[in-house]
Amino acid sequence: MIDHKDSDSAPPSTLSPSDMLGFDPYDYAFLREPYSRYRKLRESGPLFRTRGGLLVATSHELCSALLRDPRFGHGPTPAPAGPDEPVRSFLMMDPPDHTRMRGLVSKAFTPGMVRRLRPRIETITADLIAALPDEADLVRDFAYPLPVMVISEMLGVPAEDHERFRGWSETLARSLDPIVTDEVTERSQRHRREFHDYFQGLIALRRERPADDLLSALVQVEELTERELLATCVLLLVAGHETTVNLIANGVLNLVRHGVLGRAAERPREVVEEVLRYDPPVQLTARVALEDAELGGVRVPAGTSTLALVGAANRDPAAFPDPDRFDVGRAPGRHLAFGLGVHFCLGAPLARLEGEVALAALAGVAPGLELADADPPYKENLVLRGLARLPVRLNRPRL
């Protein structure tokens, strides 16, 4: 049932995370397996209002409508807090600012441009797999370094700096959650400043000595202000690898659990699409009503916060037959792992390619790979769902 009365929302000081969202994101049982809870929410109705006044869409139809509707967006861009504070990234902007900034970087992520990266991605993947010990943590030793190396090389970030980004990126990924502690907020602000300081130095270097990389190209774009350039660099580096780490690790876990790892070597494209549907790296995305609107027959006043619960939409039986079955033979469908509308993920072609190459190569080299921990731990993230570690035994065939 939907509570249509905003006045029935409880005061913020009395609200628990469950009151705010309709589920408890800090419950470890939920982190391990959120989909049964999503199913109950979806079965209670395609749209509901939490005690905190948040409107949550759970069905594939309404999540799709919300993400496509131009009346829902991210709201006005706040002014920077100080002269050295970068602006929002274009991920959190609405048109026309979003359209302008996205257009300036989109040429680097077209399917054609991404296809040219395949040989380099295959080389990086092969080198990482060759270096894996028989007992490895696939998050630390494979799923993380692969996309970091790819996006860093695209941007022109020196290899010796890659490891510095791990802590910064993990904090910024956590700060995307709709509910965060003061500690996470403070740490996020500190790490964002450190990220910006790093890129300011690299930008200055590229202005003096341009190279054949994306950062050098962005530096030459006169329409980008210094603040916008900084925000774009951080976004590309974080978004360019965090979700792909989760795609690869979630993919290996589900393929091994269901005994179909070998299919990744045979049909990598179909496998990646099913992983994206079944266990998406991005579980939800937030919007705010920019004007009075309507969603699923419900009036939505301007300023109302909304969530598209992607993890629930991707398991909606109205869109996917037998949705709780992991089926790598499933015909690619209309999953929402990369969103929809003007905010459809710019890096989707790159993430898909990295996932396909990584899973196919791992399945080809280590078809007998098995989990060393049947219940590997998850990060305490809500928006970006991913494993903290994935201990495995590769069991490579002996020559």
Beta strands, then each sheet from edge to edge (+ up, - down):
strand 1: 47-49
strand 2: 55-57
strand 3: 72-73
strand 4: 135-137
strand 5: 285-289
strand 6: 293-295
strand 7: 298-300
strand 8: 305-308
strand 9: 370-371
strand 10: 391-393
sheet 1: 1+ 2- 8- 5+ 3-
sheet 2: 4+ 10- 9+
sheet 3: 6+ 7-
end
